Amino acid sequence: MASTRKRHAVELFSGLPAHYDRVGAVMSFGQDPRWRRALVDYIAAAPGMSILDVATGTGMVAFAHAERGADVIGLDQSEAMLSGAQARLAATPGLAGRLAFRRGEAEALPFPDASFDALSFTYLLRYVDDPAATLAELARVVKPGGRIGMVEFGVPGDPALRALWRVHTRVGLPLIGRVVSEDWYEVGRFLGPNIEAFHAGRPDLLALWRAAGIGQLVRRDLSFGAGLVILGVKDAATSA
Ligand SMILES: C[S@@+](CC[C@H](N)C(=O)[O-])C[C@H]1O[C@@H](n2cnc3c(N)ncnc32)[C@H](O)[C@@H]1O
């Protein structure tokens, strides 16, 4: 039986793929592509590498890895979001042999231990019931020494900027969403409180990564803290 959080995550993304890439960028003042680039540069995809991109959505990060020559699987629990990724792949035949999309859940990945050279995920942990267990599951499928990285929304630390961020998330995002569609209005209303609650409940996010067997951690707060990139390496000593 799926939890309320899980059902909400599936419903939330069922109506978004059509405008996802453009509206997502507008909602982050155009910053989100920059955050994603920091992740993609760190993973440093190259020919011969196998990479899993979890919560791939419309596949933006997965495409970026594949364009660098790696073999990539993009995984997401939402059929609707994956249909956006598949449509894009159909229009990019050059990548068809190296990039595939698959439905699945981050909490129980359908892959054996140590299957991938590297793993990326974007905007996932706020949607799972147990972020610590999910991080451990993500680390399980990465080879020891493999890179793992994520992008997430953050909350600016500076009080004046945080106040502006609150206005943007509580007033601006719902307004932007309203212009696009009822589904996006729902996202616009949901995001600000959800981001704050997530970080308030986990002030030491890096501790979860360490507990999952991921070390050499780097935390980058981008765009005054509105974007958060965490990068690490799966411990060689971690057996699973
Ligand atoms: C905000 S979107 C981000 C999509 C993409 N990563 C990007 O940056 O454009 C969040 C994605 O996470 C997916 N998702 C949420 N919970 C998930 C889970 N437990 N397992 C797999 N995918 C999940 C949603 O279906 C959605 O496509």
The ligand as a Gaussian input file, in Angstrom:
#p B3LYP/6-31G(d) Opt

LIG

0 1
 C       10.869000      17.508000      -9.849000
 S       10.912000      16.076000     -10.839000
 C       12.580000      16.103000     -11.368000
 C       12.788000      15.425000     -12.683000
 C       14.217000      15.459000     -13.194000
 N       15.108000      14.820000     -12.265000
 C       14.663000      16.851000     -13.479000
 O       15.533000      17.353000     -12.793000
 O       14.141000      17.445000     -14.389000
 C       10.938000      14.788000      -9.651000
 C       10.853000      13.428000     -10.299000
 O       11.040000      12.446000      -9.296000
 C       10.215000      11.358000      -9.584000
 N       10.081000      10.562000      -8.357000
 C        9.589000      10.972000      -7.176000
 N        9.669000       9.989000      -6.272000
 C       10.251000       8.927000      -6.904000
 C       10.610000       7.616000      -6.490000
 N       10.387000       7.217000      -5.247000
 N       11.184000       6.784000      -7.380000
 C       11.401000       7.192000      -8.659000
 N       11.069000       8.425000      -9.115000
 C       10.520000       9.292000      -8.241000
 C        8.925000      12.005000     -10.063000
 O        8.110000      11.105000     -10.773000
 C        9.483000      13.131000     -10.917000
 O        9.647000      12.752000     -12.255000

